[in-house]
Amino acid sequence: MVELVIPEYLLNRNPPILGLDKSIASDPAILSELPPMVEQQAILKDLFSCLIGGDGVYIKSDENGNYSIKCIARDSITNFVNKLIPACNDFYLIQNYAENHLLFKNGRVVHALCAALRSFLFDYVQQIASLEVHPQITLPLIIAELQMPIEILHIISTFVKEIIQNSMKGTPVSSLVYQTLSKYRGYPHVRETLAFLFNESIQPVLRFVEKWVFAGEVDDPDDEFFIQANSKTKRLNTIPDNFWDDRFSIVYDRVPSYLSMSVINRIFAAGKAKSVLCDCGKDKGEIQKSLTLKDIQIEAPMTKICKESSASLIKFFIHEQELNKCLKAIKTVFLCQRGDWLAGFFRIANSTLRRPKDQILPQDFDPHISAIVDKDIRRFIRASIEEEQLSLALQRIHTMGAISKAAMKNRITSSRSFWEYFTFKLNIPAPLNLVITQAAQDKYSLLYRHFLIWKRLERKFCREWKLPHYLRQISAARHAMHVFITAYRNYMSTIVVHPAWENFERRAQEVDDLDQLVFAHENMLQQIMKGCFILNNRISKRTNYIITLCWHFAKELKKWNKSVSNKVTDETEKKNLARPLLQYYARFKKDVGELISELKIQSENEVDPCYTDFILSLTLTNNFINNE
């Protein structure tokens, strides 16, 4: 039986070249031995194929897409080919990028750029085809005719390489095209092509901006553009305190180089305002018009769109969400701009606050609020019983931590009254808390407690005025303390609160967008807290200690009056009994003097008139310093 023998070339799947020796087949072809015209025609045929991304017989590309001549030709032919090979490489690179990145998974900007590149390459291929059928085509003629297209190919391939190396997508891609266009703006033949590529690549950016400024929607599934949504929720009844600042943000790494930051901020503000309106159902989010590059590059069109959106949002807050009534509640209740209201509340709520603390509920104050608060602002106010006194709350804020047990043990409490724990809180519905945030609401509660304790202290000293005083020193001490308390309350009301609020109301009428309104409100609140010495740790501690001394002085004064209001106690015994009172007063004078010194130092450091204004209001009286 004959054994079947399988040839080796069938096993290794490498068939031999029939009719040629293997060593001969691997040698490069020698075209220089052919007639010049035959040689040129052979090279031309290969070049027309390679210039549009194909391979020839004598000019071929490797696996990286780099072309080279694979034959021996005359030097003149080789020189011409070497001048055209970079164009072949550039075309291959651009075509490969345009074909492989055309899918939407690479982003809309890259997709638009690839579509534009394909259009450009199509025109280029048509130009090559027209040269190929030219009856008298030569290598020098090809170089002459393709000089400008080859130059454009090289410029495009340069930024395409950068896109590939940096894995760029989104607005950075259009920014790179724009930068290249700016670089060659003085070359008309290059500018036209680059302008076409740029205009096509920014179309997704324009559509994104349209959807953002007209519908308040971040349509960016591939993270391409310069605004991002940090939260996907649209339930405005659960807005967090940082909603307006943190729900949307500008991605500065993706800010286009062809847009100024002023325009970016306008676009950002317009979209945020429209987002709130759409989420509240006050805007349908329809695209009003198609934007062009001119609309987003020039500030005026975007300023107009931003003002319209912001004006609609502010109008919605004022008229439908009753922002004006909310501000009225703040001014009336929390900033105590109506003294008759506070006096009335003292009178009717006193009986409730005489009960044990565990038997007092916030809703117990609802009838009191209804009795003296205007109907249109009641819904913004609610009562609350805090867990700690104001001095401890302020100390906790300044130290940003728990107070040590030693400090708790050594502190002097102002009184045992439950007024020390009572406060009002703002009841701000969504979306008004975009303007009056939770942080601002907490600050207003602190301010109210601050005003309340000074008002109660003043009322207490007013009642002490009616009591008989049997020693001139006691009368002078009480008078000096009373003058200090009244001067401080008048200072807070007339020099701090009223001017700051008036400036805020005037500024609120001038603002163009919600960011400016929020900033004006926060600035006003900051000025009031600073003017009332709440923000400065040292001065705040000093004033709280002075309050404590005044409370204890008033308490001891009442006991002293009760002890000496008889005919038995002689003058010497009265003076002995008055010794604790005079000690409180001495400490009071010392602390007031130190307070004035600290205010002077602070006013020099910060160059702020609020400190000097209070010093002036005190030094005009001289009662708390000179009376003995």
DADA-V514813 format. One record per pair of residues at least 12 apart in sequence whose ideal C-beta (glycine too) atoms are under 6 Angstrom apart, sorted by the first residue. I is the first residue (numbers start at 1). GAP is how many residues later the second one is. Records with the same first field share a line. If there is no record, write none. Layout:
BEGIN
I = GAP, GAP
END
This chain:
BEGIN
28 = 42, 43, 44
29 = 42
30 = 42
31 = 40, 42
32 = 40, 41, 42
43 = 34
46 = 12, 13
47 = 37
48 = 84
50 = 17, 38
51 = 37, 77
52 = 73, 76
53 = 38, 39, 42
58 = 12, 13
65 = 27
66 = 23
67 = 18, 21, 22
69 = 12
80 = 59
83 = 60
87 = 63, 66
90 = 63, 64, 67
93 = 64
94 = 23, 62, 63, 66
95 = 26
97 = 63
98 = 16, 19, 20
101 = 13
102 = 12
107 = 62, 63, 115, 117
108 = 96
109 = 61, 64, 65, 92, 95, 115
110 = 59, 63
112 = 88, 89, 91, 92
113 = 88
116 = 81, 84
124 = 25
131 = 14
148 = 41
152 = 38, 41
159 = 17, 21
169 = 55
170 = 54, 84
171 = 54, 55, 83, 85
174 = 27, 28
175 = 81, 82
177 = 20, 21, 24
178 = 20, 79, 80
180 = 14
181 = 13, 17
206 = 85
208 = 17
209 = 82, 87
210 = 77, 81
212 = 59
213 = 57, 58, 92
214 = 73, 74
215 = 70
216 = 55, 58, 59, 62
226 = 25, 28, 29
228 = 21, 23
229 = 19
230 = 16, 17, 19
231 = 16
234 = 45
236 = 43, 194, 195
237 = 193
239 = 191, 194
241 = 196, 197, 198
244 = 190
248 = 24
250 = 18
262 = 37
263 = 36, 39
266 = 36, 37, 40
267 = 35
269 = 37, 244, 246
270 = 35, 36, 39
273 = 36, 37, 40
274 = 35
276 = 37, 155
277 = 36
282 = 34
307 = 205
310 = 202, 203, 204
313 = 201
321 = 111
325 = 51, 52
326 = 54
328 = 49
329 = 48, 51, 52
333 = 48, 91
334 = 110, 114
335 = 162
336 = 115
341 = 31
342 = 113
344 = 28
345 = 27
348 = 20
349 = 19
352 = 12
353 = 65, 66
357 = 61
360 = 25
362 = 21, 22
365 = 18
369 = 12
380 = 47
381 = 43
382 = 43, 45
384 = 39, 41
385 = 36
386 = 35, 37
389 = 31
390 = 59
391 = 153
394 = 146
398 = 139
412 = 136
414 = 133, 134, 137
415 = 136
419 = 37
423 = 22, 25, 26
424 = 24
425 = 20
426 = 15, 18
435 = 83
440 = 85
443 = 82
454 = 35
457 = 28, 93
458 = 27, 31
460 = 94
461 = 21
464 = 90, 93
467 = 94
470 = 94, 104
471 = 107
474 = 104, 107
476 = 151
477 = 108
479 = 144
480 = 143, 144, 147
481 = 69
483 = 138, 140, 141
484 = 140
487 = 130, 131
491 = 123, 126
492 = 40
495 = 118
496 = 32, 35
497 = 31
500 = 24, 27, 28
504 = 16, 20
507 = 13
531 = 79
539 = 59
542 = 53
545 = 46
546 = 45
549 = 35, 38, 39
552 = 32
553 = 31
556 = 24, 25
560 = 17, 21
563 = 14
592 = 32
596 = 19
599 = 12, 16
END
